Amino acid sequence: MGRYWRPLLVSLLFVLGISLSKAGAQQIQWTGYEEALKEAQKTGRPVLLYFFVKDCQYCEQMESKTLVAGRVVEYLSEEFVSARVDGDKSPQLARRYMVRGFPTIWFLSPDGKPISSLPGYVGPEELAKVLRYIRGGHYRSKSLREYLSGS
Protein backbone atom coordinates (compact mmCIF):
# COMPACT_ATOMS: atom_id res chain seq x y z
CA MET A 1 0.00 0.00 0.00
CA GLY A 2 2.94 2.37 0.67
CA ARG A 3 4.03 2.34 -2.93
CA TYR A 4 0.63 3.70 -4.04
CA TRP A 5 0.73 6.67 -1.69
CA ARG A 6 3.99 8.06 -2.99
CA PRO A 7 2.80 8.87 -6.57
CA LEU A 8 -0.43 10.26 -5.16
CA LEU A 9 1.45 12.47 -2.70
CA VAL A 10 3.87 13.69 -5.39
CA SER A 11 0.93 14.50 -7.70
CA LEU A 12 -0.89 16.33 -4.95
CA LEU A 13 2.15 18.40 -4.05
CA PHE A 14 2.70 19.22 -7.72
CA VAL A 15 -0.89 20.44 -8.11
CA LEU A 16 -0.73 22.43 -4.87
CA GLY A 17 2.61 23.92 -5.90
CA ILE A 18 1.14 25.18 -9.14
CA SER A 19 -1.89 26.63 -7.36
CA LEU A 20 0.25 28.34 -4.73
CA SER A 21 2.64 29.78 -7.28
CA LYS A 22 -0.23 31.24 -9.30
CA ALA A 23 -1.78 32.77 -6.18
CA GLY A 24 1.51 34.30 -5.16
CA ALA A 25 2.14 35.68 -8.64
CA GLN A 26 -0.94 37.92 -8.67
CA GLN A 27 0.07 41.54 -9.04
CA ILE A 28 -1.65 44.87 -9.28
CA GLN A 29 -2.36 45.74 -12.90
CA TRP A 30 -0.99 49.28 -13.00
CA THR A 31 -2.03 51.64 -15.74
CA GLY A 32 -1.35 55.26 -16.60
CA TYR A 33 -3.42 58.19 -15.38
CA GLU A 34 -5.45 58.83 -18.55
CA GLU A 35 -6.06 55.12 -19.12
CA ALA A 36 -7.22 54.74 -15.51
CA LEU A 37 -9.79 57.53 -15.89
CA LYS A 38 -11.19 55.93 -19.05
CA GLU A 39 -11.30 52.47 -17.49
CA ALA A 40 -12.99 53.79 -14.32
CA GLN A 41 -15.75 55.46 -16.35
CA LYS A 42 -16.26 52.29 -18.36
CA THR A 43 -16.32 49.91 -15.35
CA GLY A 44 -17.77 52.14 -12.61
CA ARG A 45 -14.83 51.33 -10.32
CA PRO A 46 -13.00 54.01 -8.32
CA VAL A 47 -9.40 54.94 -9.14
CA LEU A 48 -6.40 54.54 -6.87
CA LEU A 49 -3.64 56.97 -7.92
CA TYR A 50 -0.33 55.96 -6.37
CA PHE A 51 2.25 58.78 -6.48
CA PHE A 52 5.87 57.75 -5.87
CA VAL A 53 9.43 58.80 -6.66
CA LYS A 54 12.58 56.75 -7.05
CA ASP A 55 15.03 56.65 -4.15
CA CYS A 56 12.22 57.15 -1.63
CA GLN A 57 12.52 54.86 1.38
CA TYR A 58 8.82 54.96 2.21
CA CYS A 59 7.83 54.39 -1.42
CA GLU A 60 10.07 51.32 -1.45
CA GLN A 61 8.39 50.04 1.73
CA MET A 62 4.98 50.70 0.22
CA GLU A 63 5.90 48.67 -2.86
CA SER A 64 7.69 45.84 -1.05
CA LYS A 65 5.21 45.38 1.82
CA THR A 66 1.82 46.99 1.27
CA LEU A 67 1.25 46.87 -2.48
CA VAL A 68 2.19 43.19 -2.69
CA ALA A 69 0.10 41.99 0.27
CA GLY A 70 -2.41 39.38 -0.89
CA ARG A 71 -5.56 41.05 0.40
CA VAL A 72 -4.53 44.47 -0.97
CA VAL A 73 -3.57 43.09 -4.39
CA GLU A 74 -6.76 41.06 -4.63
CA TYR A 75 -9.02 43.95 -3.64
CA LEU A 76 -7.30 46.44 -5.94
CA SER A 77 -7.42 43.99 -8.84
CA GLU A 78 -11.12 43.29 -8.39
CA GLU A 79 -12.55 46.57 -7.13
CA PHE A 80 -10.34 49.45 -8.32
CA VAL A 81 -8.55 50.81 -11.34
CA SER A 82 -4.97 51.42 -10.22
CA ALA A 83 -2.61 54.01 -11.70
CA ARG A 84 1.04 54.41 -10.75
CA VAL A 85 2.44 57.93 -11.20
CA ASP A 86 6.13 58.82 -10.97
CA GLY A 87 6.16 62.26 -9.36
CA ASP A 88 9.52 63.12 -10.95
CA LYS A 89 8.22 62.35 -14.46
CA SER A 90 4.77 63.89 -13.95
CA PRO A 91 5.31 66.89 -11.65
CA GLN A 92 2.32 68.74 -13.11
CA LEU A 93 0.01 65.87 -12.17
CA ALA A 94 1.50 65.73 -8.67
CA ARG A 95 0.89 69.49 -8.33
CA ARG A 96 -2.66 69.10 -9.62
CA TYR A 97 -3.36 66.69 -6.77
CA MET A 98 -1.41 68.78 -4.26
CA VAL A 99 1.03 65.97 -3.51
CA ARG A 100 3.42 67.36 -0.90
CA GLY A 101 5.35 64.18 -0.12
CA PHE A 102 5.83 60.65 -1.32
CA PRO A 103 4.26 58.20 -1.33
CA THR A 104 0.75 59.62 -1.60
CA ILE A 105 -2.39 57.82 -2.65
CA TRP A 106 -5.37 59.64 -4.10
CA PHE A 107 -8.77 58.03 -4.53
CA LEU A 108 -11.00 59.22 -7.36
CA SER A 109 -14.63 58.43 -8.08
CA PRO A 110 -15.39 56.55 -11.31
CA ASP A 111 -16.10 59.90 -12.96
CA GLY A 112 -12.63 61.18 -11.98
CA LYS A 113 -13.59 63.45 -9.08
CA PRO A 114 -11.22 63.44 -6.08
CA ILE A 115 -12.56 61.61 -3.04
CA SER A 116 -9.67 61.69 -0.58
CA SER A 117 -5.92 61.38 -0.25
CA LEU A 118 -3.75 59.20 1.92
CA PRO A 119 -0.25 60.64 2.38
CA GLY A 120 2.78 58.70 3.57
CA TYR A 121 3.50 55.04 4.12
CA VAL A 122 0.45 52.93 4.96
CA GLY A 123 0.66 49.32 6.07
CA PRO A 124 -1.31 46.55 4.34
CA GLU A 125 -3.99 46.13 7.04
CA GLU A 126 -4.67 49.86 7.19
CA LEU A 127 -4.80 50.19 3.40
CA ALA A 128 -7.19 47.22 3.15
CA LYS A 129 -9.58 49.01 5.54
CA VAL A 130 -9.35 52.26 3.58
CA LEU A 131 -10.00 50.41 0.32
CA ARG A 132 -13.21 48.90 1.77
CA TYR A 133 -14.22 52.35 3.03
CA ILE A 134 -13.75 53.93 -0.39
CA ARG A 135 -15.19 51.09 -2.50
CA GLY A 136 -18.21 50.77 -0.23
CA GLY A 137 -19.00 54.47 -0.67
CA HIS A 138 -18.89 55.02 3.11
CA TYR A 139 -17.05 58.33 2.58
CA ARG A 140 -20.39 59.81 1.47
CA SER A 141 -21.90 59.49 4.94
CA LYS A 142 -19.07 59.25 7.49
CA SER A 143 -15.45 60.08 8.06
CA LEU A 144 -12.79 57.41 7.87
CA ARG A 145 -12.33 57.70 11.64
CA GLU A 146 -16.06 57.05 12.20
CA TYR A 147 -15.98 54.12 9.78
CA LEU A 148 -12.96 52.54 11.46
CA SER A 149 -14.45 52.97 14.94
CA GLY A 150 -17.72 51.37 13.84
CA SER A 151 -19.83 54.48 14.49
C-alpha positions in Angstrom: 0.0 0.0 0.0 2.9 2.4 0.7 4.0 2.3 -2.9 0.6 3.7 -4.0 0.7 6.7 -1.7 4.0 8.1 -3.0 2.8 8.9 -6.6 -0.4 10.3 -5.2 1.4 12.5 -2.7 3.9 13.7 -5.4 0.9 14.5 -7.7 -0.9 16.3 -4.9 2.2 18.4 -4.0 2.7 19.2 -7.7 -0.9 20.4 -8.1 -0.7 22.4 -4.9 2.6 23.9 -5.9 1.1 25.2 -9.1 -1.9 26.6 -7.4 0.2 28.3 -4.7 2.6 29.8 -7.3 -0.2 31.2 -9.3 -1.8 32.8 -6.2 1.5 34.3 -5.2 2.1 35.7 -8.6 -0.9 37.9 -8.7 0.1 41.5 -9.0 -1.7 44.9 -9.3 -2.4 45.7 -12.9 -1.0 49.3 -13.0 -2.0 51.6 -15.7 -1.3 55.3 -16.6 -3.4 58.2 -15.4 -5.5 58.8 -18.5 -6.1 55.1 -19.1 -7.2 54.7 -15.5 -9.8 57.5 -15.9 -11.2 55.9 -19.0 -11.3 52.5 -17.5 -13.0 53.8 -14.3 -15.7 55.5 -16.4 -16.3 52.3 -18.4 -16.3 49.9 -15.3 -17.8 52.1 -12.6 -14.8 51.3 -10.3 -13.0 54.0 -8.3 -9.4 54.9 -9.1 -6.4 54.5 -6.9 -3.6 57.0 -7.9 -0.3 56.0 -6.4 2.3 58.8 -6.5 5.9 57.8 -5.9 9.4 58.8 -6.7 12.6 56.8 -7.0 15.0 56.6 -4.1 12.2 57.2 -1.6 12.5 54.9 1.4 8.8 55.0 2.2 7.8 54.4 -1.4 10.1 51.3 -1.5 8.4 50.0 1.7 5.0 50.7 0.2 5.9 48.7 -2.9 7.7 45.8 -1.1 5.2 45.4 1.8 1.8 47.0 1.3 1.2 46.9 -2.5 2.2 43.2 -2.7 0.1 42.0 0.3 -2.4 39.4 -0.9 -5.6 41.1 0.4 -4.5 44.5 -1.0 -3.6 43.1 -4.4 -6.8 41.1 -4.6 -9.0 44.0 -3.6 -7.3 46.4 -5.9 -7.4 44.0 -8.8 -11.1 43.3 -8.4 -12.5 46.6 -7.1 -10.3 49.5 -8.3 -8.5 50.8 -11.3 -5.0 51.4 -10.2 -2.6 54.0 -11.7 1.0 54.4 -10.7 2.4 57.9 -11.2 6.1 58.8 -11.0 6.2 62.3 -9.4 9.5 63.1 -11.0 8.2 62.3 -14.5 4.8 63.9 -14.0 5.3 66.9 -11.6 2.3 68.7 -13.1 0.0 65.9 -12.2 1.5 65.7 -8.7 0.9 69.5 -8.3 -2.7 69.1 -9.6 -3.4 66.7 -6.8 -1.4 68.8 -4.3 1.0 66.0 -3.5 3.4 67.4 -0.9 5.4 64.2 -0.1 5.8 60.7 -1.3 4.3 58.2 -1.3 0.8 59.6 -1.6 -2.4 57.8 -2.6 -5.4 59.6 -4.1 -8.8 58.0 -4.5 -11.0 59.2 -7.4 -14.6 58.4 -8.1 -15.4 56.5 -11.3 -16.1 59.9 -13.0 -12.6 61.2 -12.0 -13.6 63.4 -9.1 -11.2 63.4 -6.1 -12.6 61.6 -3.0 -9.7 61.7 -0.6 -5.9 61.4 -0.3 -3.7 59.2 1.9 -0.2 60.6 2.4 2.8 58.7 3.6 3.5 55.0 4.1 0.4 52.9 5.0 0.7 49.3 6.1 -1.3 46.6 4.3 -4.0 46.1 7.0 -4.7 49.9 7.2 -4.8 50.2 3.4 -7.2 47.2 3.1 -9.6 49.0 5.5 -9.3 52.3 3.6 -10.0 50.4 0.3 -13.2 48.9 1.8 -14.2 52.3 3.0 -13.8 53.9 -0.4 -15.2 51.1 -2.5 -18.2 50.8 -0.2 -19.0 54.5 -0.7 -18.9 55.0 3.1 -17.0 58.3 2.6 -20.4 59.8 1.5 -21.9 59.5 4.9 -19.1 59.3 7.5 -15.5 60.1 8.1 -12.8 57.4 7.9 -12.3 57.7 11.6 -16.1 57.1 12.2 -16.0 54.1 9.8 -13.0 52.5 11.5 -14.4 53.0 14.9 -17.7 51.4 13.8 -19.8 54.5 14.5 
